[in-house]
Amino acid sequence: MTAPTTLPSGLTVRPATLDDAAAVCALLNEIDLLEIGRADTELSEIQADLKHPEVDLEHDSWLLFDDGRLIAYGLLWDESGGERIDVEYFTLPDRPQASGHLLDLMEARSAERAAANGAERAVVHLHLNIAPTVDLGALRGRGWTPVRRYHSMVRPLSTGADRVPEPPAGVTLRDCLAEPDRRRAHALVQDTFVDHFDFHPRTYEQWLDDIDAERADWSRIWIAHVEGLGDAAVLHTRNDRTSMAWISALGVLRQARGRGLGGHLLRHAFGHYAARGRDRIGLGVDTDNSTGALALYERHGMTIDFALQAWELTRPVAR
């Protein structure tokens, strides 16, 4: 395993702490402005990432400074317990030597985590804007390759056009204010997303950490019950973003597909948030999703806001 490149004079790197959340959020919003034209990162998102119990900040986070100014941020987490490791990496442009140093550290740590899991290699995934501030040529030169494309999609909302629809015959929706329904929502997420690219099973407790359950509004998470089938679909939404309401997950069991459940749940979210004064709603989708999710969203008036690319690096572990 190669040693990290030497940092140029004036640059320093250290782990993040919970107290760094505001500075990290400011950096990511500066990058958002360059990549998508608006600041779109919420402080609560960064706080949730930094406090996640599966992240060891001392070893799995990096802040890179140039004479005291934060210019890059990295975070690593391991949901697979095996070879798959996920990283986040954000950097201001035109800092190739500094960026290379941070990637050296993150890639080496990914191999360490995979080795600790008993894996023979680390398969590292990184999601970037399709036109990022990261130097893609340098990334390819390190062996990273694009493996998947995602779209962040949006739709305008209005009280006149978007009303909460009547459910199809035999379908009822309920929220997840009760603990048994929260557990049922978790089970439906696991069952409906099991065949998706990059899916990793999560226990109920892990899922609660993933969705920052301390701040979750359970009245905005719904389960669809279908007569004769039982609980068949889940809709997880959020209203804590400044720019738009957000659909975190929409999943329908395989045996319940083709009944219009997905479209009904979309329209339910549109009507619910329009009635509460939101003028936009968004979600993320894997463009190669085999369930036809992208086409469903497009049929319901959602359009691309910006695109993301998943990149992959395979690295052997040291024994």
VOBA-1610 file (N, C-alpha, C; in pm, whole numbers, padded with zeros to 5 digits, always signed):
BEGIN
Met+00084-00118+00000Met+00000+00000+00000Met+00089+00124+00000Thr+00068+00216-00093Thr+00155+00331-00106Thr+00127+00432+00004Ala+00231+00508+00040Ala+00216+00611+00142Ala+00146+00732+00083Pro+00073+00809+00165Pro+00006+00929+00114Pro+00106+01030+00060Thr+00064+01104-00040Thr+00148+01211-00092Thr+00170+01316+00016Thr+00277+01390+00002Thr+00311+01494+00100Thr+00227+01618+00074Leu+00175+01677+00179Leu+00096+01800+00165Leu+00186+01919+00137Pro+00145+02009+00048Pro+00220+02132+00026Pro+00220+02218+00153Ser+00314+02307+00161Ser+00323+02398+00275Ser+00195+02479+00289Gly+00149+02497+00411Gly+00030+02575+00438Gly-00097+02494+00447Leu-00091+02366+00401Leu-00209+02280+00406Leu-00200+02185+00526Thr-00312+02165+00592Thr-00318+02074+00705Thr-00443+01988+00694Val-00440+01870+00754Val-00555+01780+00754Val-00576+01726+00895Arg-00703+01715+00934Arg-00736+01659+01065Arg-00874+01595+01058Pro-00909+01511+01157Pro-01044+01454+01161Pro-01148+01562+01191Ala-01271+01533+01154Ala-01382+01623+01187Ala-01434+01594+01327Thr-01501+01691+01386Thr-01573+01675+01511Thr-01716+01725+01489Leu-01804+01699+01584Leu-01940+01747+01572Leu-01945+01900+01564Asp-01847+01966+01625Asp-01844+02112+01622Asp-01809+02167+01484Asp-01764+02082+01394Asp-01727+02127+01259Asp-01845+02127+01163Ala-01964+02086+01207Ala-02077+02068+01116Ala-02109+02195+01037Ala-02108+02309+01102Ala-02142+02435+01032Ala-02039+02468+00925Ala-01911+02447+00955Ala-01807+02476+00857Ala-01817+02380+00738Val-01845+02253+00764Val-01861+02156+00656Val-01982+02193+00571Cys-02091+02230+00635Cys-02212+02269+00562Cys-02183+02389+00471Ala-02108+02487+00522Ala-02075+02605+00441Ala-01990+02566+00320Leu-01894+02475+00339Leu-01812+02428+00227Leu-01898+02359+00122Leu-01986+02269+00166Leu-02068+02195+00070Leu-02164+02287-00003Asn-02213+02391+00062Asn-02299+02486-00007Asn-02220+02571-00107Glu-02096+02599-00076Glu-02010+02668-00173Glu-01990+02580-00297Ile-01972+02451-00275Ile-01958+02357-00386Ile-02091+02341-00460Asp-02203+02336-00385Asp-02336+02331-00449Asp-02354+02446-00548Leu-02313+02566-00509Leu-02330+02683-00597Leu-02253+02663-00727Leu-02136+02602-00718Leu-02056+02578-00838Leu-02115+02467-00923Glu-02175+02365-00861Glu-02220+02247-00935Glu-02365+02255-00982Ile-02454+02309-00899Ile-02596+02311-00937Ile-02657+02450-00934Gly-02578+02551-00897Gly-02626+02688-00904Gly-02703+02738-00783Arg-02710+02659-00677Arg-02779+02704-00556Arg-02722+02627-00436Ala-02731+02688-00318Ala-02693+02620-00195Ala-02805+02524-00158Asp-02772+02394-00142Asp-02877+02294-00124Asp-02846+02195-00012Thr-02746+02224+00069Thr-02709+02136+00179Thr-02760+02192+00310Glu-02827+02109+00389Glu-02882+02151+00517Glu-02787+02113+00631Leu-02778+02200+00729Leu-02692+02173+00845Leu-02733+02044+00913Ser-02863+02016+00920Ser-02910+01895+00988Ser-02857+01769+00920Glu-02840+01773+00788Glu-02786+01657+00716Glu-02643+01628+00759Ile-02563+01734+00769Ile-02423+01717+00809Ile-02415+01669+00954Gln-02497+01727+01040Gln-02497+01684+01180Gln-02535+01536+01192Ala-02633+01493+01114Ala-02673+01352+01117Ala-02560+01261+01072Asp-02487+01302+00967Asp-02374+01221+00919Asp-02265+01211+01026Leu-02231+01324+01086Leu-02118+01326+01179Leu-02149+01253+01310Lys-02276+01247+01347Lys-02310+01180+01473Lys-02351+01034+01452His-02352+00986+01328His-02395+00849+01303His-02306+00752+01381Pro-02367+00660+01456Pro-02286+00574+01543Pro-02192+00480+01470Glu-02213+00457+01341Glu-02125+00367+01266Glu-02005+00440+01206Val-01997+00572+01226Val-01884+00650+01175Val-01789+00680+01291Asp-01665+00638+01276Asp-01560+00668+01373Asp-01489+00795+01323Leu-01531+00910+01376Leu-01480+01036+01323Leu-01328+01046+01331Glu-01270+00991+01433Glu-01125+01000+01449Glu-01051+00937+01332His-01107+00829+01277His-01038+00756+01169His-01110+00761+01035Asp-01236+00802+01034Asp-01317+00793+00911Asp-01366+00929+00860Ser-01302+01036+00904Ser-01338+01169+00854Ser-01211+01252+00836Trp-01218+01345+00741Trp-01101+01426+00709Trp-01146+01568+00673Leu-01078+01667+00730Leu-01095+01807+00692Leu-00960+01858+00644Leu-00959+01919+00526Leu-00836+01971+00467Leu-00842+02123+00466Phe-00742+02187+00523Phe-00740+02332+00537Phe-00624+02391+00459Asp-00647+02509+00404Asp-00543+02589+00339Asp-00530+02718+00418Asp-00422+02728+00498Asp-00402+02844+00585Asp-00527+02875+00667Gly-00586+02772+00720Gly-00702+02788+00807Gly-00837+02784+00739Arg-00839+02787+00606Arg-00967+02783+00534Arg-00997+02639+00493Leu-01118+02592+00525Leu-01158+02457+00488Leu-01180+02449+00337Ile-01108+02356+00270Ile-01119+02345+00124Ile-01162+02207+00078Ala-01164+02107+00168Ala-01206+01973+00127Ala-01252+01896+00250Tyr-01341+01800+00223Tyr-01402+01721+00331Tyr-01421+01579+00282Gly-01388+01482+00367Gly-01411+01342+00334Gly-01474+01269+00451Leu-01559+01170+00419Leu-01624+01089+00521Leu-01637+00947+00468Leu-01617+00849+00554Leu-01624+00708+00515Leu-01720+00635+00608Trp-01799+00543+00552Trp-01882+00455+00635Trp-01892+00318+00570Asp-01925+00220+00653Asp-01926+00080+00611Asp-02060+00019+00649Glu-02151+00006+00552Glu-02281-00055+00577Glu-02279-00205+00546Ser-02185-00250+00466Ser-02190-00388+00417Ser-02134-00489+00515Gly-02040-00447+00599Gly-01971-00543+00683Gly-01882-00637+00604Gly-01857-00602+00477Gly-01775-00684+00389Gly-01680-00598+00308Glu-01678-00620+00177Glu-01583-00549+00093Glu-01630-00409+00051Arg-01762-00384+00052Arg-01815-00258+00005Arg-01797-00150+00111Ile-01732-00042+00071Ile-01710+00075+00156Ile-01760+00198+00080Asp-01829+00287+00150Asp-01878+00411+00088Asp-01801+00530+00141Val-01773+00624+00052Val-01706+00747+00093Val-01778+00867+00032Glu-01767+00979+00101Glu-01806+01108+00047Glu-01680+01192+00035Tyr-01673+01270-00072Tyr-01552+01348-00098Tyr-01593+01477-00168Phe-01565+01589-00104Phe-01600+01720-00160Phe-01478+01810-00152Thr-01447+01877-00263Thr-01332+01964-00264Thr-01357+02085-00354Leu-01303+02198-00315Leu-01304+02313-00405Leu-01213+02282-00523Pro-01240+02340-00639Pro-01161+02306-00759Pro-01019+02359-00753Asp-00937+02306-00845Asp-00801+02355-00866Asp-00709+02332-00747Arg-00728+02221-00677Arg-00638+02186-00567Arg-00589+02043-00586Pro-00523+02012-00698Pro-00493+01872-00730Pro-00402+01802-00629Gln-00298+01870-00583Gln-00206+01803-00491Gln-00274+01777-00357Ala-00350+01875-00309Ala-00422+01858-00183Ala-00527+01750-00196Ser-00600+01751-00308Ser-00704+01653-00329Ser-00646+01512-00337Gly-00532+01499-00402Gly-00468+01369-00412Gly-00429+01314-00276His-00383+01402-00189His-00345+01360-00054His-00466+01307+00022Leu-00577+01378+00013Leu-00698+01335+00084Leu-00749+01202+00031Leu-00748+01185-00101Leu-00789+01058-00159Leu-00697+00944-00117Asp-00567+00971-00108Asp-00475+00869-00059Asp-00518+00820+00079Leu-00550+00912+00167Leu-00589+00876+00303Leu-00720+00798+00303Met-00816+00840+00223Met-00947+00777+00222Met-00941+00636+00161Glu-00865+00622+00055Glu-00853+00491-00009Glu-00780+00392+00082Ala-00676+00439+00151Ala-00603+00352+00243Ala-00693+00308+00358Arg-00772+00401+00410Arg-00862+00367+00520Arg-00972+00271+00473Ser-01018+00286+00350Ser-01118+00193+00295Ser-01063+00051+00294Ala-00939+00035+00254Ala-00877-00097+00252Ala-00864-00153+00393Glu-00833-00067+00489Glu-00824-00111+00628Glu-00958-00162+00679Arg-01065-00087+00648Arg-01198-00127+00696Arg-01240-00259+00632Ala-01215-00274+00503Ala-01250-00400+00435Ala-01170-00517+00492Ala-01042-00494+00520Ala-00960-00600+00578Ala-01012-00640+00715Ala-01055-00542+00794Ala-01109-00571+00927Ala-01238-00652+00917Asn-01308-00640+00805Asn-01430-00718+00781Asn-01400-00859+00732Gly-01272-00888+00706Gly-01234-01019+00655Gly-01239-01030+00504Ala-01255-00916+00435Ala-01263-00917+00289Ala-01124-00921+00226Glu-01118-00969+00102Glu-00991-00976+00029Glu-00961-00848-00047Arg-01062-00764-00062Arg-01044-00639-00135Arg-01143-00537-00081Ala-01118-00411-00113Ala-01214-00304-00085Ala-01276-00260-00216Val-01408-00257-00221Val-01480-00202-00336Val-01543-00072-00287Val-01483+00039-00327Val-01519+00169-00271Val-01612+00242-00367His-01719+00299-00314His-01814+00375-00395His-01817+00520-00350Leu-01829+00607-00449Leu-01831+00752-00428Leu-01932+00813-00524His-02022+00898-00474His-02120+00965-00557His-02079+01110-00579Leu-02075+01151-00705Leu-02037+01287-00741Leu-02137+01346-00839Asn-02149+01478-00837Asn-02225+01546-00940Asn-02169+01508-01077Ile-02255+01507-01179Ile-02210+01467-01313Ile-02104+01564-01368Ala-02105+01688-01319Ala-02002+01786-01355Ala-01946+01844-01226Pro-01861+01767-01156Pro-01821+01805-01021Pro-01702+01899-01016Thr-01678+01951-00896Thr-01557+02029-00874Thr-01435+01938-00864Val-01458+01810-00842Val-01349+01712-00839Val-01293+01695-00981Asp-01163+01679-00992Asp-01096+01656-01120Asp-01120+01511-01163Leu-01209+01491-01260Leu-01244+01355-01300Leu-01129+01285-01371Gly-01046+01360-01442Gly-00930+01300-01506Gly-00835+01241-01403Ala-00813+01315-01296Ala-00726+01265-01189Ala-00791+01145-01120Leu-00923+01149-01105Leu-00994+01038-01042Leu-00979+00910-01126Arg-00999+00923-01259Arg-00981+00808-01347Arg-00837+00757-01342Gly-00744+00850-01332Gly-00603+00810-01326Gly-00569+00728-01203Arg-00650+00739-01100Arg-00630+00661-00978Arg-00700+00525-00985Gly-00773+00501-01096Gly-00840+00372-01112Gly-00989+00374-01086Trp-01046+00491-01057Trp-01189+00501-01037Trp-01262+00495-01171Thr-01376+00425-01172Thr-01457+00416-01294Thr-01604+00443-01261Pro-01679+00504-01354Pro-01823+00528-01330Pro-01901+00398-01345Val-01996+00373-01253Val-02071+00247-01257Val-02222+00267-01257Arg-02271+00385-01223Arg-02416+00405-01214Arg-02448+00553-01222Arg-02565+00583-01277Arg-02608+00722-01287Arg-02740+00740-01212Tyr-02749+00850-01141Tyr-02868+00884-01064Tyr-02917+01022-01105His-03049+01042-01096His-03105+01174-01120His-03171+01225-00994Ser-03145+01350-00962Ser-03226+01420-00864Ser-03338+01487-00942Met-03463+01451-00911Met-03578+01497-00989Met-03665+01591-00906Val-03731+01682-00974Val-03814+01780-00906Val-03947+01796-00980Arg-04043+01852-00909Arg-04173+01883-00968Arg-04232+02002-00894Pro-04287+02099-00969Pro-04355+02210-00900Pro-04487+02163-00841Leu-04528+02226-00733Leu-04654+02195-00667Leu-04743+02319-00662Ser-04873+02297-00668Ser-04969+02407-00652Ser-05095+02352-00587Thr-05159+02434-00507Thr-05280+02390-00438Thr-05394+02365-00536Gly-05393+02435-00650Gly-05498+02415-00748Gly-05487+02283-00822Ala-05365+02247-00860Ala-05345+02128-00942Ala-05320+02003-00860Asp-05270+02018-00739Asp-05228+01902-00660Asp-05311+01891-00533Arg-05399+01793-00532Arg-05483+01766-00415Arg-05460+01621-00372Val-05476+01595-00244Val-05460+01458-00195Val-05566+01371-00262Pro-05525+01267-00335Pro-05621+01187-00411Pro-05694+01085-00324Glu-05810+01044-00372Glu-05879+00932-00309Glu-05801+00804-00341Pro-05785+00715-00244Pro-05709+00592-00271Pro-05785+00499-00362Pro-05714+00415-00436Pro-05781+00313-00518Pro-05866+00221-00429Ala-05962+00153-00491Ala-06048+00061-00417Ala-05964-00043-00344Gly-05993-00062-00216Gly-05924-00163-00138Gly-05792-00118-00079Val-05756+00010-00100Val-05628+00061-00051Val-05652+00163+00060Thr-05581+00151+00168Thr-05586+00250+00275Thr-05443+00289+00314Leu-05426+00414+00353Leu-05296+00463+00399Leu-05303+00493+00548Arg-05192+00467+00617Arg-05181+00507+00758Arg-05041+00560+00782Asp-05030+00652+00878Asp-04899+00706+00910Asp-04826+00613+01006Cys-04708+00656+01048Cys-04624+00569+01130Cys-04597+00630+01269Leu-04697+00694+01325Leu-04681+00749+01459Leu-04666+00639+01564Ala-04725+00525+01541Ala-04716+00413+01636Ala-04591+00330+01610Glu-04528+00284+01717Glu-04404+00207+01705Glu-04419+00083+01617Pro-04527+00004+01629Pro-04538-00112+01540Pro-04539-00074+01392Asp-04597+00042+01359Asp-04599+00085+01219Asp-04461+00134+01174Arg-04383+00188+01264Arg-04246+00226+01229Arg-04165+00101+01193Arg-04183-00002+01272Arg-04114-00128+01243Arg-04163-00188+01111Arg-04292-00173+01084Arg-04346-00225+00959Arg-04291-00146+00841Ala-04278-00013+00856Ala-04220+00069+00749Ala-04078+00025+00720His-04000-00002+00825His-03864-00050+00806His-03863-00181+00728Ala-03951-00274+00767Ala-03955-00404+00698Ala-03992-00387+00551Leu-04083-00295+00522Leu-04123-00272+00382Leu-04009-00211+00302Val-03934-00119+00362Val-03817-00062+00293Val-03719-00173+00259Gln-03691-00261+00356Gln-03598-00370+00331Gln-03648-00462+00219Asp-03776-00496+00223Asp-03831-00590+00125Asp-03844-00529-00015Thr-03880-00402-00024Thr-03904-00343-00156Thr-03776-00297-00225Phe-03669-00277-00149Phe-03544-00230-00209Phe-03437-00339-00219Val-03470-00463-00182Val-03370-00567-00171Val-03300-00595-00304Asp-03368-00577-00416Asp-03307-00607-00546Asp-03240-00485-00610His-03239-00374-00541His-03183-00252-00599His-03030-00254-00592Phe-02969-00187-00687Phe-02824-00171-00690Phe-02776-00105-00561Asp-02670-00161-00503Asp-02607-00104-00383Asp-02690-00120-00257Phe-02793-00204-00259Phe-02872-00223-00138Phe-02794-00305-00036His-02801-00263+00091His-02744-00340+00201His-02850-00354+00309Pro-02877-00475+00356Pro-02976-00492+00462Pro-02938-00412+00586Arg-03039-00353+00648Arg-03017-00274+00769Arg-03115-00319+00876Thr-03066-00337+00997Thr-03156-00369+01108Thr-03243-00248+01136Tyr-03347-00271+01215Tyr-03435-00160+01252Tyr-03357-00049+01321Glu-03269-00084+01414Glu-03191+00017+01485Glu-03097+00091+01391Gln-03035+00020+01297Gln-02947+00086+01199Gln-03027+00181+01111Trp-03144+00138+01069Trp-03229+00221+00985Trp-03269+00348+01058Leu-03302+00338+01186Leu-03336+00457+01264Leu-03220+00557+01264Asp-03098+00507+01277Asp-02982+00596+01270Asp-02967+00656+01131Asp-02990+00574+01028Asp-02974+00620+00890Asp-03068+00735+00857Ile-03192+00729+00909Ile-03291+00832+00875Ile-03295+00943+00979Asp-03201+00942+01074Asp-03197+01043+01181Asp-03333+01048+01252Ala-03369+00932+01308Ala-03504+00915+01363Ala-03538+01012+01474Glu-03438+01066+01542Glu-03466+01163+01648Glu-03537+01286+01593Arg-03512+01316+01466Arg-03572+01434+01404Arg-03683+01398+01304Ala-03708+01271+01283Ala-03805+01229+01182Ala-03947+01269+01223Asp-04026+01309+01124Asp-04168+01336+01144Asp-04244+01213+01096Trp-04284+01128+01188Trp-04345+01000+01153Trp-04484+01016+01093Ser-04542+01134+01105Ser-04672+01157+01042Ser-04659+01175+00891Arg-04537+01187+00841Arg-04512+01204+00698Arg-04450+01080+00636Ile-04460+00968+00707Ile-04420+00837+00656Ile-04545+00751+00656Trp-04580+00697+00539Trp-04706+00625+00526Trp-04685+00481+00478Ile-04775+00394+00522Ile-04783+00255+00476Ile-04913+00239+00398Ala-04905+00174+00282Ala-05025+00144+00203Ala-05066-00001+00228His-05189-00020+00271His-05245-00153+00295His-05341-00186+00182Val-05323-00303+00122Val-05407-00346+00010Val-05491-00465+00055Glu-05621-00452+00038Glu-05711-00559+00077Glu-05673-00688+00003Gly-05657-00795+00079Gly-05620-00924+00021Gly-05470-00947+00014Leu-05390-00838+00024Leu-05243-00851+00020Leu-05178-00811+00151Gly-05243-00723+00224Gly-05182-00670+00346Gly-05100-00546+00317Asp-05008-00513+00406Asp-04922-00396+00388Asp-04832-00420+00268Ala-04842-00330+00168Ala-04778-00360+00040Ala-04685-00250-00011Ala-04683-00132+00052Ala-04599-00025+00000Ala-04569+00074+00113Val-04461+00150+00095Val-04420+00248+00195Val-04378+00377+00124Leu-04411+00489+00184Leu-04375+00622+00134Leu-04312+00700+00248His-04184+00732+00234His-04110+00806+00336His-04078+00945+00282Thr-04132+01048+00345Thr-04109+01185+00299Thr-04053+01270+00412Arg-04000+01387+00373Arg-03943+01481+00470Arg-03984+01623+00431Asn-03995+01706+00534Asn-04031+01847+00511Asn-03930+01940+00578Asp-03807+01893+00594Asp-03707+01972+00666Asp-03602+02034+00574Arg-03627+02031+00444Arg-03535+02096+00350Arg-03586+02235+00316Thr-03496+02329+00303Thr-03536+02465+00271Thr-03588+02476+00129Ser-03523+02409+00034Ser-03553+02429-00107Ser-03677+02356-00155Met-03712+02244-00091Met-03825+02164-00140Met-03860+02055-00039Ala-03984+02003-00049Ala-04018+01880+00021Ala-03942+01766-00046Trp-03928+01654+00024Trp-03841+01548-00028Trp-03902+01411-00003Ile-03895+01325-00105Ile-03936+01186-00093Ile-03809+01102-00077Ser-03789+01049+00043Ser-03668+00971+00071Ser-03677+00830+00017Ala-03796+00772+00020Ala-03813+00634-00029Ala-03958+00611-00067Leu-03976+00542-00180Leu-04108+00497-00223Leu-04089+00354-00274Gly-04145+00258-00202Gly-04125+00118-00238Gly-04255+00041-00239Val-04272-00043-00340Val-04391-00128-00354Val-04345-00273-00364Leu-04407-00361-00286Leu-04373-00502-00293Leu-04397-00557-00434Arg-04313-00650-00474Arg-04322-00705-00609Arg-04462-00755-00642Gln-04527-00826-00547Gln-04658-00884-00574Gln-04770-00781-00582Ala-04738-00655-00544Ala-04840-00550-00548Ala-04817-00451-00662Arg-04715-00474-00744Arg-04687-00381-00853Arg-04787-00398-00966Gly-04803-00293-01044Gly-04897-00296-01156Gly-05038-00259-01117Arg-05060-00215-00992Arg-05192-00176-00944Arg-05207-00025-00931Gly-05103+00051-00968Gly-05109+00196-00956Gly-05074+00249-00819Leu-05018+00163-00734Leu-04984+00207-00598Leu-04875+00313-00597Gly-04772+00292-00678Gly-04663+00389-00682Gly-04712+00526-00725Gly-04794+00531-00829Gly-04848+00659-00875Gly-04937+00723-00770His-05019+00642-00702His-05105+00697-00598His-05023+00759-00485Leu-04917+00689-00443Leu-04834+00742-00334Leu-04764+00870-00376Leu-04720+00878-00501Leu-04661+01002-00550Leu-04762+01116-00541Arg-04882+01093-00592Arg-04984+01198-00591Arg-05025+01235-00449His-05021+01136-00360His-05050+01165-00219His-04946+01263-00164Ala-04818+01237-00193Ala-04712+01328-00147Ala-04729+01466-00210Phe-04760+01472-00340Phe-04780+01601-00406Phe-04890+01681-00335Gly-05005+01616-00314Gly-05118+01685-00253Gly-05091+01724-00109His-05028+01635-00034His-04998+01662+00106His-04912+01787+00120Tyr-04807+01797+00040Tyr-04714+01909+00056Tyr-04765+02036-00011Ala-04840+02024-00118Ala-04901+02144-00176Ala-04995+02210-00075Ala-05071+02128-00003Ala-05164+02182+00097Ala-05091+02250+00212Arg-04964+02220+00229Arg-04885+02280+00335Arg-04795+02391+00285Gly-04821+02436+00163Gly-04754+02554+00112Gly-04622+02532+00044Arg-04581+02406+00025Arg-04457+02382-00048Arg-04480+02398-00197Asp-04384+02457-00267Asp-04402+02479-00411Asp-04317+02386-00497Arg-04235+02301-00432Arg-04156+02202-00507Arg-04139+02077-00423Ile-04124+01965-00492Ile-04094+01839-00425Ile-03991+01765-00509Gly-03904+01689-00444Gly-03798+01620-00516Gly-03774+01481-00462Leu-03693+01406-00537Leu-03650+01273-00497Leu-03529+01234-00579Gly-03461+01127-00539Gly-03350+01073-00615Gly-03385+00938-00672Val-03336+00908-00794Val-03369+00781-00857Val-03249+00726-00933Asp-03231+00596-00923Asp-03133+00521-01001Asp-03190+00508-01143Thr-03123+00562-01243Thr-03178+00564-01378Thr-03184+00424-01440Asp-03111+00328-01383Asp-03116+00190-01432Asp-03206+00101-01348Asn-03284+00161-01261Asn-03374+00085-01174Asn-03466-00004-01257Ser-03466-00134-01228Ser-03541-00230-01310Ser-03691-00225-01285Thr-03737-00152-01183Thr-03881-00145-01155Thr-03952-00042-01240Gly-03878+00035-01319Gly-03940+00139-01400Gly-03971+00266-01323Ala-03899+00289-01214Ala-03926+00405-01129Ala-03906+00536-01205Leu-03800+00545-01286Leu-03773+00670-01358Leu-03891+00706-01448Ala-03942+00610-01523Ala-04055+00636-01612Ala-04180+00676-01532Leu-04201+00613-01417Leu-04314+00648-01331Leu-04307+00794-01289Tyr-04191+00837-01245Tyr-04176+00975-01199Tyr-04195+01073-01314Glu-04141+01038-01430Glu-04157+01125-01547Glu-04304+01137-01587Arg-04379+01026-01582Arg-04521+01030-01616Arg-04600+01122-01522His-04548+01140-01403His-04617+01224-01306His-04556+01364-01297Gly-04489+01403-01403Gly-04447+01542-01416Gly-04315+01577-01352Met-04237+01479-01308Met-04108+01509-01248Met-04001+01518-01357Thr-03911+01613-01342Thr-03804+01636-01439Thr-03670+01640-01368Ile-03564+01622-01444Ile-03430+01618-01385Ile-03390+01756-01334Asp-03339+01758-01214Asp-03282+01879-01154Asp-03131+01879-01178Phe-03066+01770-01140Phe-02925+01751-01172Phe-02895+01602-01167Ala-02781+01563-01222Ala-02744+01421-01230Ala-02623+01394-01141Leu-02619+01271-01091Leu-02507+01223-01010Leu-02451+01098-01074Gln-02323+01075-01051Gln-02257+00954-01102Gln-02197+00879-00983Ala-02222+00749-00978Ala-02155+00664-00879Ala-02024+00615-00940Trp-01914+00633-00867Trp-01782+00589-00909Trp-01736+00474-00819Glu-01654+00387-00876Glu-01609+00268-00802Glu-01458+00252-00816Leu-01396+00212-00706Leu-01254+00179-00703Leu-01238+00045-00632Thr-01163-00046-00694Thr-01134-00175-00631Thr-00988-00174-00587Arg-00968-00206-00459Arg-00832-00199-00405Arg-00804-00320-00318Pro-00691-00388-00338Pro-00659-00503-00253Pro-00631-00459-00110Val-00651-00548-00018Val-00623-00516+00122Val-00488-00578+00160Ala-00425-00520+00261Ala-00297-00570+00309Ala-00320-00683+00409Arg-00240-00788+00397Arg-00249-00902+00489Arg-00115-00922+00561
//
